[in-house]
Amino acid sequence: MMMENSYLLLAGNVVFVPVLVQLNSAEENVQIKANPTSDARGTSSAVDQQDGGIQNEPGSLNIADCVKKETEEEELPNLQNGLKVKEEEEELNDDDYFYCEECKSYFRNECAVHGPVVFIADTPIPMGIVDRCRKTLPPGLEVRSSGIPGSGLGVFNQGETIPLGAHFGPYQGDLVDKERAMKSSYSWVITKKGQDAGYIDSKRETHANWMRFVRHARNVEEQNLVAFQHQGRILYRCCRPIKLGQELLMWYAEEYAKNAGITFDFLWNQKCPKKGCPIILV
């Protein structure tokens, strides 16, 4: 019978203590007992969380060369659970969520029942092109005189019915300062944690898209779009199907108006200056 001492191995933050190896020439087998220990944090500093992968630190030994496969499979689920908990604990902003018009509930990536968000994309047109805002219209939409007296141009559906829950956007324009935004009826405020974070103005038609022509609804019965903020962008969501020949008419989401506060109230009065303009919170 022979007795040999193994070496001290360090891989990432996993330490392998000295191992007693017993060689039995009679039975011709080898038994290895190891006791891996982790550092006080209980997490691996060799994890590259930014890329979502698992990598060894430069110069460290490859765990696969030192540990049998069963040990790796036992450690991996614990590591995955740890990353999942951290992701759930990350702070989410109010504008990180979409809203399902059918389920009447909020979701982050996709609705558990109806799947991912459906976007109807703009026609891609470079910035600075003459009459760019009209040219960005998605197929099936048309700009002509609004059905609301005194409102100028509006947007109409001339194609197939636009389904409930479909999304348009983002609203495009120039990023401007507060002073300029307050003087334009084509401005929206972007908020972050209840504070003004920026302003987008689509007054210049060469740097805007077709959404600048969508008019506000006069009552809840004719409203078919909801304007809301998602991850720093203004989007429009269909709150009811829009049939052939109908005009697209929007109002704002309650949560967006609440976060934007006084600034939004002022900008909305620019869009809707007439007395008796309805307040529809959806």
Backbone as CSV, one residue per row, in Angstrom:
resi,resn,N_x,N_y,N_z,CA_x,CA_y,CA_z,C_x,C_y,C_z
1,MET,0.859,-1.194,0.000,0.000,0.000,0.000,0.894,1.243,0.000
2,MET,0.556,2.228,-0.852,1.363,3.452,-0.967,0.496,4.648,-0.649
3,MET,1.073,5.705,-0.022,0.350,6.920,0.350,1.016,8.096,-0.354
4,GLU,0.205,8.913,-1.037,0.758,10.095,-1.710,-0.122,11.296,-1.394
5,ASN,0.484,12.501,-1.355,-0.277,13.733,-1.135,-0.497,14.432,-2.464
6,SER,-1.728,14.964,-2.688,-2.016,15.741,-3.897,-1.603,17.180,-3.686
7,TYR,-1.720,17.982,-4.757,-1.373,19.392,-4.651,-2.599,20.210,-4.306
8,LEU,-2.386,21.476,-3.817,-3.464,22.426,-3.526,-3.851,23.131,-4.820
9,LEU,-5.113,22.994,-5.238,-5.563,23.562,-6.504,-6.502,24.723,-6.258
10,LEU,-6.382,25.772,-7.068,-7.268,26.936,-6.967,-7.851,27.225,-8.335
11,ALA,-9.184,27.171,-8.472,-9.849,27.459,-9.749,-10.934,28.457,-9.503
12,GLY,-10.782,29.705,-10.016,-11.788,30.739,-9.733,-11.767,31.008,-8.238
13,ASN,-12.893,30.791,-7.562,-12.978,30.981,-6.123,-13.215,29.645,-5.425
14,VAL,-12.985,28.523,-6.140,-13.195,27.193,-5.573,-11.848,26.624,-5.186
15,VAL,-11.682,26.264,-3.919,-10.407,25.767,-3.409,-10.521,24.285,-3.156
16,PHE,-9.561,23.535,-3.631,-9.532,22.102,-3.389,-8.431,21.794,-2.370
17,VAL,-8.824,21.310,-1.208,-7.892,21.068,-0.113,-7.119,19.798,-0.392
18,PRO,-6.017,19.604,0.354,-5.202,18.404,0.114,-6.058,17.147,0.132
19,VAL,-5.730,16.235,-0.735,-6.514,15.020,-0.946,-5.653,13.797,-0.606
20,LEU,-6.262,12.892,0.093,-5.590,11.642,0.429,-5.900,10.615,-0.650
21,VAL,-4.849,10.117,-1.285,-5.006,9.133,-2.350,-4.508,7.785,-1.857
22,GLN,-5.363,6.820,-1.938,-5.005,5.471,-1.501,-4.890,4.563,-2.711
23,LEU,-3.698,4.009,-2.891,-3.458,3.116,-4.020,-3.398,1.687,-3.501
24,ASN,-4.328,0.901,-3.943,-4.385,-0.495,-3.514,-4.052,-1.362,-4.710
25,SER,-2.812,-1.839,-4.728,-2.387,-2.614,-5.881,-3.117,-3.932,-5.986
26,ALA,-3.627,-4.425,-4.850,-4.316,-5.713,-4.873,-5.646,-5.602,-5.594
27,GLU,-6.387,-4.543,-5.268,-7.714,-4.371,-5.877,-7.648,-3.566,-7.162
28,GLU,-6.477,-2.909,-7.431,-6.237,-2.142,-8.642,-7.322,-1.100,-8.889
29,ASN,-7.683,-0.339,-7.834,-8.609,0.778,-8.027,-8.108,1.975,-7.238
30,VAL,-8.646,3.144,-7.589,-8.241,4.387,-6.942,-9.475,5.060,-6.387
31,GLN,-9.428,5.487,-5.134,-10.534,6.204,-4.503,-10.062,7.609,-4.184
32,ILE,-10.829,8.592,-4.589,-10.456,9.996,-4.371,-11.570,10.685,-3.600
33,LYS,-11.190,11.340,-2.530,-12.161,12.087,-1.732,-11.730,13.545,-1.768
34,ALA,-12.655,14.454,-2.197,-12.333,15.877,-2.285,-13.348,16.678,-1.536
35,ASN,-12.937,17.812,-1.032,-13.833,18.674,-0.265,-13.708,20.093,-0.766
36,PRO,-14.446,20.449,-1.860,-14.356,21.809,-2.380,-15.023,22.782,-1.439
37,THR,-14.410,23.927,-1.268,-14.995,24.983,-0.427,-15.041,26.266,-1.214
38,SER,-15.985,27.101,-0.927,-16.121,28.387,-1.618,-15.717,29.498,-0.680
39,ASP,-15.559,30.702,-1.272,-15.177,31.830,-0.436,-16.360,32.322,0.367
40,ALA,-16.143,33.378,1.183,-17.178,33.841,2.108,-18.390,34.388,1.395
41,ARG,-18.233,34.828,0.124,-19.378,35.394,-0.599,-20.310,34.320,-1.102
42,GLY,-19.796,33.132,-1.344,-20.637,32.054,-1.852,-20.955,32.191,-3.318
43,THR,-20.257,33.098,-4.041,-20.482,33.269,-5.473,-19.150,33.186,-6.185
44,SER,-19.202,32.986,-7.492,-17.975,32.822,-8.257,-17.585,34.120,-8.917
45,SER,-16.362,34.581,-8.644,-15.885,35.792,-9.293,-15.502,35.547,-10.732
46,ALA,-15.554,34.292,-11.155,-15.189,33.960,-12.532,-16.381,34.000,-13.458
47,VAL,-17.501,34.507,-13.002,-18.703,34.570,-13.823,-18.776,35.908,-14.519
48,ASP,-18.885,35.865,-15.840,-19.047,37.077,-16.618,-20.534,37.330,-16.785
49,GLN,-21.137,38.106,-15.867,-22.586,38.301,-15.882,-23.012,39.225,-17.002
50,GLN,-22.113,40.065,-17.479,-22.513,40.984,-18.539,-22.844,40.251,-19.817
51,ASP,-22.044,39.227,-20.138,-22.287,38.470,-21.364,-23.184,37.283,-21.138
52,GLY,-23.553,37.021,-19.856,-24.431,35.908,-19.574,-23.732,34.576,-19.642
53,GLY,-22.395,34.563,-19.724,-21.667,33.317,-19.832,-20.869,33.051,-18.591
54,ILE,-20.213,31.896,-18.532,-19.388,31.520,-17.411,-17.982,31.330,-17.931
55,GLN,-17.048,32.126,-17.415,-15.690,32.072,-17.884,-14.745,32.011,-16.704
56,ASN,-13.568,31.339,-16.876,-12.553,31.316,-15.839,-11.754,32.599,-15.865
57,GLU,-11.268,33.027,-14.697,-10.415,34.189,-14.636,-9.119,33.891,-15.363
58,PRO,-8.485,34.926,-15.952,-7.222,34.713,-16.654,-6.185,34.094,-15.731
59,GLY,-5.510,33.072,-16.210,-4.459,32.450,-15.439,-4.911,31.383,-14.487
60,SER,-6.232,31.181,-14.325,-6.721,30.170,-13.397,-6.825,28.826,-14.093
61,LEU,-6.909,27.770,-13.321,-7.027,26.431,-13.873,-8.435,26.164,-14.333
62,ASN,-8.583,25.319,-15.319,-9.893,24.932,-15.824,-10.507,23.915,-14.867
63,ILE,-11.690,24.238,-14.348,-12.357,23.359,-13.391,-12.590,21.983,-13.985
64,ALA,-12.839,21.943,-15.282,-13.139,20.666,-15.927,-11.949,19.714,-15.863
65,ASP,-10.729,20.269,-15.723,-9.547,19.430,-15.638,-9.340,18.866,-14.239
66,CYS,-10.016,19.440,-13.240,-9.773,19.066,-11.852,-10.944,18.353,-11.199
67,VAL,-12.133,18.559,-11.713,-13.334,18.052,-11.070,-14.083,17.164,-12.035
68,LYS,-14.584,16.065,-11.570,-15.341,15.185,-12.427,-16.682,15.811,-12.796
69,LYS,-17.283,15.401,-13.869,-18.458,16.024,-14.467,-19.615,16.118,-13.502
70,GLU,-19.779,15.106,-12.633,-20.911,15.123,-11.708,-20.840,16.319,-10.780
71,THR,-19.641,16.730,-10.357,-19.498,17.875,-9.464,-19.897,19.150,-10.168
72,GLU,-19.514,19.311,-11.445,-19.883,20.501,-12.200,-21.399,20.605,-12.324
73,GLU,-22.075,19.514,-12.581,-23.524,19.527,-12.757,-24.225,19.852,-11.451
74,GLU,-23.624,19.537,-10.328,-24.229,19.864,-9.038,-24.081,21.348,-8.724
75,GLU,-22.967,21.968,-9.146,-22.729,23.371,-8.851,-23.521,24.296,-9.768
76,LEU,-23.740,23.920,-11.035,-24.342,24.798,-12.028,-25.737,25.285,-11.664
77,PRO,-26.684,24.430,-11.211,-28.011,24.928,-10.862,-27.982,26.004,-9.781
78,ASN,-27.103,25.888,-8.808,-27.006,26.897,-7.763,-26.563,28.233,-8.335
79,LEU,-25.615,28.199,-9.263,-25.142,29.409,-9.905,-26.247,30.059,-10.722
80,GLN,-26.997,29.263,-11.467,-28.099,29.801,-12.266,-29.168,30.422,-11.381
81,ASN,-29.483,29.783,-10.292,-30.486,30.331,-9.376,-30.042,31.662,-8.811
82,GLY,-28.754,31.778,-8.541,-28.232,33.020,-8.001,-28.359,34.164,-8.985
83,LEU,-28.047,33.909,-10.271,-28.181,34.934,-11.290,-29.635,35.324,-11.497
84,LYS,-30.539,34.361,-11.419,-31.957,34.637,-11.605,-32.488,35.535,-10.504
85,VAL,-32.068,35.271,-9.274,-32.515,36.103,-8.148,-32.039,37.526,-8.328
86,LYS,-30.770,37.679,-8.761,-30.242,39.020,-8.957,-31.023,39.768,-10.024
87,GLU,-31.394,39.076,-11.111,-32.164,39.709,-12.173,-33.522,40.165,-11.663
88,GLU,-34.167,39.354,-10.835,-35.479,39.711,-10.320,-35.391,40.887,-9.355
89,GLU,-34.221,41.043,-8.711,-34.076,42.113,-7.742,-33.685,43.439,-8.391
90,GLU,-33.326,43.418,-9.706,-32.973,44.638,-10.394,-34.180,45.585,-10.413
91,GLU,-33.902,46.852,-10.213,-34.974,47.842,-10.176,-35.549,48.061,-11.568
92,LEU,-36.846,47.955,-11.693,-37.525,48.175,-12.959,-38.200,49.533,-12.936
93,ASN,-38.189,50.232,-14.056,-38.855,51.513,-14.169,-40.309,51.316,-14.574
94,ASP,-41.108,52.341,-14.339,-42.521,52.263,-14.698,-42.711,52.052,-16.194
95,ASP,-41.763,52.564,-17.001,-41.947,52.447,-18.450,-41.282,51.207,-19.040
96,ASP,-40.989,50.209,-18.208,-40.440,48.953,-18.699,-41.538,47.963,-19.108
97,TYR,-42.787,48.339,-18.943,-43.883,47.395,-19.139,-44.772,47.767,-20.319
98,PHE,-45.288,46.727,-20.974,-46.356,46.874,-21.951,-47.680,46.520,-21.273
99,TYR,-48.773,46.769,-22.003,-50.105,46.482,-21.467,-50.873,45.653,-22.487
100,CYS,-51.462,44.551,-22.021,-52.267,43.706,-22.894,-53.720,44.172,-22.837
101,GLU,-54.240,44.598,-23.970,-55.613,45.104,-24.026,-56.647,43.995,-23.838
102,GLU,-56.257,42.749,-24.084,-57.198,41.643,-23.928,-57.203,41.099,-22.502
103,CYS,-56.010,40.931,-21.941,-55.914,40.428,-20.562,-56.129,41.524,-19.521
104,LYS,-56.005,42.789,-19.948,-56.090,43.931,-19.031,-55.035,43.828,-17.936
105,SER,-53.801,43.509,-18.357,-52.717,43.360,-17.392,-51.403,43.785,-18.030
106,TYR,-50.431,44.116,-17.166,-49.123,44.561,-17.633,-48.165,43.374,-17.759
107,PHE,-47.207,43.504,-18.654,-46.178,42.484,-18.810,-44.904,43.159,-19.291
108,ARG,-43.781,42.448,-19.113,-42.495,43.047,-19.458,-42.027,42.654,-20.855
109,ASN,-41.901,41.374,-21.121,-41.375,40.915,-22.411,-42.480,40.458,-23.359
110,GLU,-43.353,39.583,-22.874,-44.471,39.157,-23.695,-45.606,38.702,-22.797
111,CYS,-46.826,38.843,-23.300,-48.004,38.406,-22.556,-47.999,36.880,-22.475
112,ALA,-48.283,36.352,-21.288,-48.263,34.906,-21.090,-49.338,34.210,-21.924
113,VAL,-50.386,34.937,-22.289,-51.495,34.351,-23.047,-51.400,34.675,-24.533
114,HIS,-51.088,35.942,-24.862,-51.161,36.398,-26.248,-49.801,36.625,-26.898
115,GLY,-48.726,36.326,-26.201,-47.407,36.378,-26.807,-46.792,37.768,-26.863
116,PRO,-45.791,37.953,-27.726,-45.058,39.225,-27.796,-45.887,40.349,-28.407
117,VAL,-45.397,41.565,-28.212,-46.061,42.755,-28.738,-45.982,42.781,-30.264
118,VAL,-47.077,43.203,-30.907,-47.118,43.340,-32.361,-46.880,44.800,-32.723
119,PHE,-45.826,45.063,-33.499,-45.536,46.417,-33.971,-45.829,46.526,-35.464
120,ILE,-46.460,47.625,-35.848,-46.643,47.949,-37.262,-45.596,48.998,-37.600
121,ALA,-44.606,48.605,-38.378,-43.420,49.427,-38.591,-43.663,50.568,-39.579
122,ASP,-42.921,51.668,-39.364,-42.902,52.776,-40.312,-42.224,52.340,-41.597
123,THR,-42.520,53.049,-42.684,-41.729,52.908,-43.898,-40.397,53.605,-43.665
124,PRO,-39.265,52.905,-43.812,-37.965,53.522,-43.489,-37.582,54.617,-44.471
125,ILE,-37.406,55.837,-43.942,-37.013,56.992,-44.753,-35.897,57.723,-44.008
126,PRO,-34.805,58.103,-44.704,-33.706,58.820,-44.029,-34.160,60.161,-43.470
127,MET,-33.502,60.588,-42.408,-33.775,61.893,-41.827,-33.370,62.994,-42.802
128,GLY,-34.089,64.095,-42.765,-33.747,65.260,-43.586,-34.407,65.289,-44.943
129,ILE,-35.147,64.236,-45.297,-35.825,64.184,-46.596,-37.062,65.082,-46.565
130,VAL,-37.305,65.791,-47.653,-38.484,66.652,-47.745,-39.765,65.823,-47.561
131,ASP,-40.669,66.334,-46.735,-41.950,65.670,-46.459,-41.751,64.264,-45.885
132,ARG,-40.671,64.100,-45.117,-40.357,62.791,-44.552,-41.502,62.232,-43.719
133,CYS,-42.162,63.078,-42.935,-43.205,62.601,-42.022,-44.309,61.839,-42.758
134,ARG,-44.726,62.300,-43.924,-45.753,61.587,-44.696,-45.208,60.291,-45.281
135,LYS,-43.963,60.343,-45.738,-43.376,59.193,-46.417,-43.119,58.019,-45.474
136,THR,-43.106,58.269,-44.172,-42.876,57.184,-43.209,-44.156,56.408,-42.883
137,LEU,-45.280,56.798,-43.449,-46.543,56.105,-43.174,-46.415,54.594,-43.429
138,PRO,-46.871,53.771,-42.507,-46.916,52.329,-42.775,-47.904,52.040,-43.897
139,PRO,-47.727,50.953,-44.631,-48.672,50.602,-45.697,-50.102,50.519,-45.155
140,GLY,-51.027,51.104,-45.888,-52.433,51.066,-45.489,-52.911,52.305,-44.763
141,LEU,-52.005,53.198,-44.366,-52.402,54.438,-43.701,-52.281,55.612,-44.668
142,GLU,-53.110,56.629,-44.424,-53.162,57.785,-45.329,-53.353,59.060,-44.514
143,VAL,-52.712,60.145,-44.952,-52.884,61.455,-44.329,-53.820,62.287,-45.194
144,ARG,-54.874,62.790,-44.569,-55.800,63.703,-45.248,-56.508,64.550,-44.187
145,SER,-57.419,65.386,-44.587,-58.097,66.282,-43.643,-58.793,65.495,-42.550
146,SER,-58.539,65.893,-41.311,-59.127,65.198,-40.165,-60.639,65.378,-40.135
147,GLY,-61.305,64.392,-39.573,-62.748,64.479,-39.396,-63.128,65.370,-38.225
148,ILE,-62.154,65.827,-37.470,-62.414,66.733,-36.345,-62.264,68.163,-36.843
149,PRO,-63.314,68.950,-36.822,-63.273,70.313,-37.367,-62.156,71.147,-36.744
150,GLY,-61.427,71.865,-37.600,-60.392,72.766,-37.123,-59.104,72.095,-36.699
151,SER,-58.957,70.792,-36.933,-57.766,70.065,-36.478,-56.716,69.870,-37.564
152,GLY,-56.987,70.323,-38.780,-55.999,70.175,-39.837,-55.978,68.760,-40.389
153,LEU,-54.798,68.222,-40.582,-54.644,66.886,-41.167,-54.762,65.799,-40.110
154,GLY,-55.214,64.618,-40.561,-55.315,63.467,-39.679,-54.848,62.214,-40.401
155,VAL,-54.829,61.102,-39.701,-54.374,59.827,-40.272,-55.545,58.857,-40.319
156,PHE,-55.726,58.191,-41.471,-56.840,57.265,-41.680,-56.324,55.896,-42.109
157,ASN,-57.089,54.882,-41.737,-56.780,53.525,-42.168,-57.461,53.250,-43.501
158,GLN,-56.665,52.934,-44.521,-57.197,52.605,-45.842,-56.881,51.158,-46.225
159,GLY,-56.531,50.353,-45.237,-56.198,48.962,-45.512,-57.014,48.021,-44.642
160,GLU,-56.416,46.900,-44.300,-57.092,45.923,-43.453,-57.273,46.465,-42.036
161,THR,-58.200,45.863,-41.307,-58.454,46.292,-39.932,-57.190,46.163,-39.094
162,ILE,-56.862,47.242,-38.370,-55.702,47.226,-37.469,-56.150,46.558,-36.180
163,PRO,-55.497,45.478,-35.766,-56.002,44.685,-34.645,-55.818,45.340,-33.280
164,LEU,-56.644,44.937,-32.353,-56.524,45.358,-30.964,-55.143,44.982,-30.447
165,GLY,-54.491,45.932,-29.774,-53.192,45.665,-29.175,-51.998,45.929,-30.073
166,ALA,-52.228,46.267,-31.345,-51.111,46.588,-32.236,-50.448,47.886,-31.780
167,HIS,-49.145,48.003,-32.006,-48.381,49.174,-31.568,-47.764,49.903,-32.755
168,PHE,-47.701,51.233,-32.629,-47.005,52.087,-33.581,-45.906,52.845,-32.837
169,GLY,-44.839,53.181,-33.577,-43.822,54.009,-32.953,-42.422,53.451,-33.103
170,PRO,-41.474,54.214,-32.545,-41.686,55.349,-31.646,-41.967,56.656,-32.376
171,TYR,-42.526,57.595,-31.622,-42.746,58.956,-32.078,-41.377,59.579,-32.347
172,GLN,-41.203,60.184,-33.543,-39.894,60.715,-33.921,-39.912,62.227,-34.035
173,GLY,-38.759,62.817,-33.764,-38.617,64.265,-33.849,-37.271,64.695,-33.308
174,ASP,-37.124,65.990,-33.083,-35.887,66.545,-32.544,-35.905,66.498,-31.021
175,LEU,-34.752,66.198,-30.440,-34.597,66.321,-28.997,-34.313,67.783,-28.690
176,VAL,-35.183,68.415,-27.926,-35.089,69.859,-27.696,-35.060,70.157,-26.202
177,ASP,-34.779,71.406,-25.869,-34.803,71.812,-24.465,-36.234,72.138,-24.047
178,LYS,-36.416,72.366,-22.784,-37.758,72.582,-22.242,-38.405,73.831,-22.818
179,GLU,-37.619,74.884,-22.982,-38.172,76.140,-23.490,-38.768,75.964,-24.888
180,ARG,-38.048,75.275,-25.742,-38.549,75.050,-27.102,-39.732,74.098,-27.091
181,ALA,-39.682,73.084,-26.242,-40.787,72.124,-26.178,-42.084,72.801,-25.759
182,MET,-41.994,73.732,-24.835,-43.186,74.407,-24.322,-43.867,75.288,-25.363
183,LYS,-43.146,75.595,-26.444,-43.712,76.459,-27.476,-44.281,75.671,-28.651
184,SER,-44.210,74.348,-28.587,-44.635,73.511,-29.714,-45.830,72.645,-29.336
185,SER,-46.750,72.493,-30.245,-47.898,71.604,-30.037,-47.593,70.186,-30.499
186,TYR,-46.330,69.939,-30.912,-45.928,68.614,-31.378,-44.921,67.954,-30.424
187,SER,-44.884,68.419,-29.179,-43.881,67.931,-28.227,-44.455,66.933,-27.234
188,TRP,-43.584,66.004,-26.818,-43.866,65.094,-25.717,-42.708,65.177,-24.729
189,VAL,-43.008,65.026,-23.462,-41.969,64.990,-22.438,-41.634,63.527,-22.128
190,ILE,-40.340,63.233,-21.949,-39.875,61.911,-21.540,-39.479,61.997,-20.066
191,THR,-39.981,61.090,-19.251,-39.714,61.143,-17.818,-38.880,59.954,-17.368
192,LYS,-38.233,60.129,-16.220,-37.497,59.051,-15.581,-37.597,59.235,-14.071
193,LYS,-38.194,58.250,-13.417,-38.406,58.276,-11.969,-39.138,59.544,-11.528
194,GLY,-40.145,59.908,-12.308,-40.991,61.036,-11.939,-40.413,62.403,-12.259
195,GLN,-39.256,62.454,-12.931,-38.620,63.725,-13.278,-38.504,63.856,-14.792
196,ASP,-38.551,65.101,-15.280,-38.366,65.343,-16.712,-36.957,64.922,-17.110
197,ALA,-36.840,64.089,-18.144,-35.535,63.616,-18.605,-35.208,64.112,-20.003
198,GLY,-36.187,64.604,-20.739,-35.951,65.092,-22.093,-37.259,65.443,-22.783
199,TYR,-37.141,66.025,-23.973,-38.322,66.464,-24.721,-38.095,66.156,-26.203
200,ILE,-39.126,65.635,-26.847,-39.045,65.337,-28.277,-40.103,66.152,-29.008
201,ASP,-39.671,66.836,-30.064,-40.542,67.747,-30.802,-40.524,67.389,-32.289
202,SER,-41.701,67.157,-32.857,-41.799,66.759,-34.271,-42.271,67.914,-35.160
203,LYS,-41.958,69.123,-34.745,-42.385,70.277,-35.533,-41.749,70.277,-36.920
204,ARG,-40.465,69.902,-37.004,-39.794,69.856,-38.307,-40.205,68.582,-39.042
205,GLU,-40.897,68.740,-40.157,-41.418,67.589,-40.884,-40.319,66.747,-41.514
206,THR,-39.142,67.328,-41.722,-38.031,66.579,-42.300,-37.371,65.647,-41.275
207,HIS,-37.681,65.829,-39.995,-37.077,65.020,-38.936,-38.139,64.338,-38.063
208,ALA,-39.361,64.278,-38.574,-40.459,63.668,-37.828,-40.995,62.467,-38.597
209,ASN,-41.921,61.742,-37.964,-42.625,60.675,-38.691,-44.125,60.974,-38.696
210,TRP,-44.891,60.102,-39.294,-46.318,60.302,-39.525,-47.131,60.479,-38.247
211,MET,-46.597,60.050,-37.108,-47.363,60.091,-35.859,-47.703,61.514,-35.427
212,ARG,-46.996,62.502,-35.958,-47.294,63.896,-35.629,-48.682,64.304,-36.129
213,PHE,-49.230,63.571,-37.113,-50.532,63.927,-37.681,-51.718,63.292,-36.944
214,VAL,-51.451,62.393,-36.024,-52.555,61.737,-35.315,-53.191,62.726,-34.340
215,ARG,-54.501,62.885,-34.429,-55.225,63.853,-33.598,-55.767,63.195,-32.332
216,HIS,-56.058,64.040,-31.346,-56.618,63.542,-30.088,-58.117,63.283,-30.233
217,ALA,-58.596,62.321,-29.497,-60.026,61.983,-29.531,-60.826,62.995,-28.706
218,ARG,-62.073,63.178,-29.102,-62.953,64.097,-28.369,-63.740,63.394,-27.279
219,ASN,-63.849,62.083,-27.365,-64.586,61.315,-26.358,-64.089,59.872,-26.382
220,VAL,-64.474,59.113,-25.392,-63.982,57.749,-25.254,-64.493,56.840,-26.360
221,GLU,-65.657,57.180,-26.928,-66.231,56.343,-27.971,-65.402,56.369,-29.258
222,GLU,-64.780,57.508,-29.584,-64.017,57.583,-30.830,-62.524,57.333,-30.630
223,GLN,-62.080,57.244,-29.391,-60.668,56.958,-29.140,-60.324,55.519,-29.524
224,ASN,-59.236,55.348,-30.292,-58.784,53.998,-30.649,-57.284,53.783,-30.424
225,LEU,-56.577,54.816,-29.943,-55.153,54.708,-29.642,-54.851,55.261,-28.251
226,VAL,-53.863,54.680,-27.599,-53.375,55.167,-26.304,-51.913,55.541,-26.464
227,ALA,-51.563,56.782,-26.124,-50.170,57.224,-26.151,-49.544,56.938,-24.784
228,PHE,-48.372,56.299,-24.792,-47.709,55.975,-23.528,-46.204,55.951,-23.733
229,GLN,-45.466,55.948,-22.637,-43.999,55.920,-22.695,-43.501,54.522,-22.378
230,HIS,-42.565,54.044,-23.209,-41.936,52.748,-22.963,-40.439,52.874,-23.189
231,GLN,-39.668,52.689,-22.122,-38.213,52.753,-22.167,-37.715,54.006,-22.879
232,GLY,-38.260,55.140,-22.467,-37.800,56.427,-22.981,-38.322,56.810,-24.344
233,ARG,-39.326,56.093,-24.860,-39.898,56.388,-26.173,-41.415,56.516,-26.060
234,ILE,-42.006,57.322,-26.924,-43.462,57.461,-26.977,-44.008,56.511,-28.042
235,LEU,-44.939,55.648,-27.627,-45.578,54.691,-28.528,-47.077,54.902,-28.514
236,TYR,-47.764,54.438,-29.569,-49.225,54.424,-29.616,-49.695,52.971,-29.655
237,ARG,-50.678,52.651,-28.829,-51.223,51.285,-28.753,-52.708,51.295,-29.126
238,CYS,-53.118,50.339,-29.957,-54.526,50.253,-30.344,-55.351,49.720,-29.178
239,CYS,-56.299,50.510,-28.713,-57.171,50.071,-27.623,-58.499,49.539,-28.140
240,ARG,-58.695,49.600,-29.455,-59.813,48.927,-30.122,-59.458,48.769,-31.599
241,PRO,-59.993,47.780,-32.271,-59.670,47.590,-33.691,-60.040,48.836,-34.506
242,ILE,-59.196,49.162,-35.497,-59.424,50.324,-36.351,-59.771,49.814,-37.750
243,LYS,-60.996,50.020,-38.144,-61.498,49.461,-39.397,-61.174,50.354,-40.597
244,LEU,-61.430,49.816,-41.785,-61.216,50.541,-43.032,-61.981,51.865,-43.011
245,GLY,-61.278,52.962,-43.333,-61.908,54.272,-43.420,-61.936,55.041,-42.106
246,GLN,-61.613,54.412,-40.984,-61.645,55.101,-39.698,-60.387,55.934,-39.480
247,GLU,-60.554,57.055,-38.779,-59.421,57.906,-38.432,-58.765,57.408,-37.145
248,LEU,-57.437,57.482,-37.088,-56.705,57.119,-35.880,-56.767,58.294,-34.900
249,LEU,-57.318,58.076,-33.723,-57.500,59.133,-32.724,-56.998,58.639,-31.373
250,MET,-56.145,59.414,-30.752,-55.484,58.948,-29.531,-55.803,59.821,-28.314
251,TRP,-55.535,59.234,-27.158,-55.470,59.937,-25.878,-54.312,59.322,-25.093
252,TYR,-53.961,59.923,-23.996,-52.768,59.487,-23.264,-53.098,58.492,-22.151
253,ALA,-52.082,57.719,-21.761,-52.220,56.772,-20.664,-52.130,57.504,-19.334
254,GLU,-52.928,57.082,-18.403,-52.988,57.741,-17.090,-51.638,57.727,-16.389
255,GLU,-50.946,56.582,-16.423,-49.672,56.465,-15.710,-48.631,57.423,-16.281
256,TYR,-48.638,57.577,-17.602,-47.695,58.502,-18.242,-47.954,59.938,-17.791
257,ALA,-49.201,60.349,-17.804,-49.548,61.708,-17.397,-49.192,61.957,-15.932
258,LYS,-49.404,60.947,-15.101,-49.091,61.080,-13.674,-47.597,61.298,-13.461
259,ASN,-46.767,60.535,-14.176,-45.320,60.664,-14.027,-44.801,61.987,-14.574
260,ALA,-45.410,62.478,-15.658,-44.945,63.715,-16.286,-45.403,64.958,-15.550
261,GLY,-46.499,64.861,-14.812,-46.943,65.946,-13.946,-47.288,67.237,-14.672
262,ILE,-46.810,68.358,-14.092,-47.171,69.697,-14.573,-46.676,69.926,-15.995
263,THR,-45.491,69.419,-16.299,-44.948,69.617,-17.648,-45.880,69.026,-18.692
264,PHE,-46.374,67.807,-18.422,-47.288,67.188,-19.376,-48.573,68.005,-19.497
265,ASP,-49.109,68.475,-18.374,-50.347,69.264,-18.415,-50.197,70.458,-19.351
266,PHE,-49.043,71.128,-19.271,-48.823,72.293,-20.114,-48.740,71.885,-21.591
267,LEU,-47.966,70.838,-21.871,-47.808,70.407,-23.263,-49.119,69.903,-23.846
268,TRP,-49.909,69.209,-23.029,-51.186,68.712,-23.544,-52.151,69.857,-23.841
269,ASN,-52.095,70.908,-23.063,-52.928,72.074,-23.341,-52.542,72.724,-24.665
270,GLN,-51.273,72.559,-25.062,-50.850,73.042,-26.375,-51.510,72.236,-27.485
271,LYS,-51.669,70.938,-27.263,-52.294,70.065,-28.253,-53.813,70.211,-28.248
272,CYS,-54.355,70.506,-27.082,-55.804,70.517,-26.896,-56.213,71.808,-26.198
273,PRO,-56.129,72.942,-26.889,-56.327,74.247,-26.243,-57.765,74.668,-26.028
274,LYS,-58.706,73.978,-26.678,-60.095,74.429,-26.622,-60.727,74.109,-25.271
275,LYS,-61.565,74.987,-24.801,-62.301,74.723,-23.576,-63.275,73.570,-23.775
276,GLY,-63.438,72.793,-22.760,-64.343,71.660,-22.855,-63.708,70.429,-23.463
277,CYS,-62.389,70.485,-23.721,-61.708,69.314,-24.265,-61.797,68.173,-23.266
278,PRO,-62.247,66.993,-23.671,-62.501,65.908,-22.734,-61.228,65.360,-22.099
279,ILE,-61.303,64.923,-20.883,-60.201,64.272,-20.204,-60.567,62.795,-20.075
280,ILE,-59.860,61.960,-20.812,-60.139,60.523,-20.838,-58.898,59.799,-20.349
281,LEU,-58.910,59.225,-19.183,-57.767,58.523,-18.653,-57.979,57.038,-18.850
282,VAL,-57.061,56.381,-19.562,-57.190,54.949,-19.845,-55.913,54.227,-19.466
